[in-house]
Amino acid sequence: MVEKRSKQDQAIMLRQQMEHYQTEDRIEKEEKQSLPPRAKYHKQRKQKLKVKFSFPLIRLLVLLFFVLIIVALTSPYWLR
């Protein structure tokens, strides 16, 4: 009698586990279906931001500004 009860309990637990796995599979399938196609996703590539200076004078001033900052930060080391 005890063996029958334990076998029935085991079957109930296995059924519950199978139901759990089946619902997980259904959820995963729904998530996969909601994704866009790969070709469509890769067509929409993100564009990199490019900073483009059209005037050479502006380029020169920006370069000199960065050089000035670097010199100001490193001057205590090479002035000793």
N, C-alpha and C positions, 0 to 999 in steps of 0.2 A: 504494500500500500504506500509506503514512504517512497519507494522507487518510482511509482507512477506519478506521484505528486511532483517529485523533482524533475522528471522528464517533461511533464507538462509545463512547469515553470521555466525550464530551459527553452522550450519551444516558444513560449510567450516572449521571453527575452530576445530570442533570435528574430522573431517577427518584428519586434519593436526596433531592433537594430537595422533590419532590412528596410523598414519604412523610413527610418532616419536617413539612411544612405540614398534611398530613392529620391527623397525630397531634396537632398543636397545636389544630386545629379540634375534634377529638374531646374534648380536655381542656377547651376553652372551653365546649363544649356541656354537658359533665358538670357544670362549675362553675355554669353558669346554671341547670341543673335542680335543683341542690341549694339554691338560694336560696329563701326563703319568698316567697309571693305579695305583691305590693305592698300590697294592702288589709290583709293580716294584719300586715305590718310597720308600717304607719302607725297601726293601731289601738293598738299598744303604744307610744304616745308616752311619753317620759320626763316624769315630773312634776317641776315645779320645787319646790325646797325653800322653803317660806315660813315665816319666823319670825313668829309671831303672839303678841303679848303681850296677855293678857286683862285685866290690871289697869292702870288709868291711872297709878297710882303707880310701877309698875315701868317703864312707858314714860318717865315723867318722869325717873326716876333714870338710865336708860340714856342719854337725851338729854343730861342734865347731865354725865354721865361723858364722853361724846364731846366736848362743848363744853369741858370742863376739859382734856382732852388737847390739843385744838386750841390753846387759850389758852396752855398750858404750852410747846408747841412753838414758837409764834410770839411769845412774850413778849420774847425777846432783841431782836427786830427793832423792836418798837414802844415799848420802854422806853428806847431810846437818846435 
